[in-house]
Amino acid sequence: MKVKLGKVIQLNPREQISKGKVAKKIAMDNLEPYTREVSGYDLDIYKGGTKFRNKDTLLARITPCLENGKTAYVNILDDNEVAFGSTEYFVLRAKKELIDPLYLYYLSISRKFRTVAIKSMTGTSGRQRVQKDSILNYEFDLPEMEDQKRIAKMIGCLDDKKVVNDQINDNLVA
């Protein structure tokens, strides 16, 4: 079934972190190109920024970060924990009854999606940003939920294997 992404997600959903509270901060540097996992975080005093929870997808919206594949699936937080990061993220939150959160992440790293997002960039050279409407109006074929979960699980197994291989490599270097 063809749908617009805006019908199945919340873009930059509202979350609360009190100013001055210490919380996990995921900076743009913590997103590795075309890597599902967030590479780390810092504990920092919240002064502002984009807020998100586990199962959200962080999508860099500024050049060159988007072109370089900086996108991640948030899965490092505690239950009900809210973290924050760059204002240069779009936070994609699945409406869970319509789209599987992990399937949404894999959709967001697809070549077709990224091409549409990149082509929508406006602004001065070197500081171009993806337009919100291009994300919300992105049209795609949405499989049934069971198929979404199956597809995300298959691709996720490959990502899981990559994580294990990276850990093995890190141990060999140490």
C-alpha positions as CSV (number, residue, x, y, z in Angstrom):
1,M,0.0,0.0,0.0
2,K,1.4,3.4,-1.0
3,V,1.6,5.9,2.0
4,K,3.2,9.2,2.8
5,L,5.8,8.9,5.6
6,G,4.0,11.7,7.5
7,K,1.0,9.3,8.0
8,V,3.0,6.6,9.8
9,I,5.5,8.6,11.8
10,Q,5.8,11.5,14.2
11,L,8.6,13.9,13.1
12,N,10.4,15.5,16.0
13,P,7.9,14.4,18.7
14,R,7.7,16.5,21.8
15,E,9.6,15.3,24.8
16,Q,10.5,16.9,28.1
17,I,13.9,17.4,29.7
18,S,14.2,20.1,32.3
19,K,16.8,22.8,31.6
20,G,19.8,22.2,33.7
21,K,19.2,18.5,34.2
22,V,22.0,16.1,33.4
23,A,21.0,13.7,30.6
24,K,22.6,11.6,27.9
25,K,23.7,13.6,24.9
26,I,24.2,11.9,21.6
27,A,26.3,14.3,19.4
28,M,26.6,14.2,15.7
29,D,30.1,12.7,16.2
30,N,28.4,9.7,17.9
31,L,26.7,8.7,14.6
32,E,28.9,6.6,12.3
33,P,28.0,6.6,8.6
34,Y,25.5,3.9,7.6
35,T,25.8,2.3,11.1
36,R,22.6,1.4,13.0
37,E,24.3,1.6,16.5
38,V,25.0,4.9,18.3
39,S,28.7,4.8,19.0
40,G,28.5,6.5,22.4
41,Y,27.1,9.4,24.4
42,D,28.2,11.9,27.0
43,L,26.4,13.0,30.2
44,D,25.8,16.7,29.8
45,I,23.6,19.5,31.2
46,Y,20.6,20.0,29.0
47,K,20.4,23.5,27.6
48,G,18.6,22.7,24.4
49,G,18.5,20.4,21.4
50,T,16.5,17.6,19.8
51,K,15.0,15.1,22.3
52,F,14.3,11.4,21.7
53,R,13.8,7.9,23.1
54,N,14.7,4.4,22.4
55,K,13.3,3.1,19.1
56,D,13.6,6.6,17.5
57,T,15.6,7.1,14.3
58,L,18.0,10.0,14.3
59,L,18.5,11.4,10.8
60,A,21.1,14.1,10.1
61,R,19.4,16.9,8.2
62,I,22.4,19.1,7.4
63,T,25.1,18.8,4.7
64,P,27.5,16.9,4.6
65,C,26.3,14.7,7.4
66,L,23.2,13.4,5.6
67,E,25.2,12.7,2.4
68,N,27.7,10.9,4.5
69,G,25.0,8.5,5.9
70,K,24.8,9.8,9.5
71,T,21.6,8.0,10.7
72,A,21.1,5.8,13.8
73,Y,18.6,3.8,15.6
74,V,18.4,4.7,19.3
75,N,18.7,1.7,21.5
76,I,21.1,2.7,24.3
77,L,18.8,4.4,26.7
78,D,17.1,3.0,29.8
79,D,13.3,2.4,29.9
80,N,11.4,5.7,29.6
81,E,14.7,7.7,29.4
82,V,14.8,10.8,27.2
83,A,18.1,11.9,25.7
84,F,19.1,14.9,23.6
85,G,21.4,15.8,20.8
86,S,22.0,18.1,17.9
87,T,19.3,20.4,16.6
88,E,20.5,19.2,13.2
89,Y,18.7,15.9,13.7
90,F,15.3,15.0,12.5
91,V,13.8,12.5,14.9
92,L,11.6,9.9,13.2
93,R,9.3,8.1,15.6
94,A,7.2,5.2,14.3
95,K,3.5,5.1,14.9
96,K,3.9,1.5,16.1
97,E,0.6,0.3,15.0
98,L,1.4,1.4,11.4
99,I,5.2,1.0,10.9
100,D,7.8,-1.1,12.8
101,P,10.4,1.2,14.3
102,L,13.3,-0.9,13.0
103,Y,11.8,-1.1,9.5
104,L,11.5,2.7,9.7
105,Y,15.3,3.0,10.4
106,Y,16.1,0.7,7.4
107,L,13.7,2.8,5.2
108,S,15.6,5.9,6.3
109,I,18.9,4.6,5.1
110,S,17.6,3.4,1.8
111,R,19.1,5.0,-1.3
112,K,15.7,6.1,-2.6
113,F,14.7,7.9,0.6
114,R,18.1,9.5,1.0
115,T,18.1,10.7,-2.6
116,V,14.8,12.5,-2.1
117,A,16.0,14.0,1.1
118,I,19.3,15.2,-0.4
119,K,17.5,16.7,-3.4
120,S,15.2,18.7,-1.1
121,M,18.1,20.5,0.7
122,T,18.1,24.3,0.7
123,G,20.2,27.0,2.2
124,T,23.6,28.5,1.7
125,S,26.4,26.4,0.3
126,G,27.9,24.2,3.1
127,R,24.9,24.7,5.4
128,Q,22.1,23.2,3.4
129,R,19.3,21.4,5.3
130,V,16.7,18.8,4.4
131,Q,13.2,20.3,4.2
132,K,10.7,18.9,6.7
133,D,8.0,18.6,4.0
134,S,10.2,16.3,1.8
135,I,10.3,13.9,4.8
136,L,6.6,14.0,5.6
137,N,5.6,13.8,1.9
138,Y,7.9,11.0,1.0
139,E,5.7,8.3,-0.6
140,F,6.6,4.6,-0.5
141,D,5.1,1.1,-0.6
142,L,4.4,0.0,3.0
143,P,4.3,-3.7,3.5
144,E,2.0,-5.4,6.0
145,M,3.3,-5.2,9.6
146,E,4.2,-8.9,9.6
147,D,6.3,-8.4,6.5
148,Q,7.9,-5.2,7.9
149,K,9.0,-7.1,11.0
150,R,10.4,-10.0,8.9
151,I,12.3,-7.7,6.7
152,A,13.7,-5.7,9.6
153,K,14.7,-8.9,11.4
154,M,16.6,-10.2,8.4
155,I,18.5,-7.0,7.8
156,G,18.9,-6.6,11.6
157,C,20.7,-9.9,11.8
158,L,23.3,-8.6,9.4
159,D,23.7,-5.4,11.5
160,D,24.0,-7.6,14.6
161,K,26.8,-9.6,13.0
162,K,28.6,-6.4,12.1
163,V,28.4,-5.2,15.7
164,V,29.9,-8.5,16.9
165,N,32.6,-8.4,14.2
166,D,33.5,-4.8,15.2
167,Q,33.8,-5.8,18.8
168,I,36.1,-8.7,17.9
169,N,38.2,-6.3,15.8
170,D,38.4,-3.8,18.7
171,N,39.6,-6.6,21.0
172,L,42.3,-7.6,18.5
173,V,43.6,-4.1,18.4
174,A,43.6,-3.6,22.2
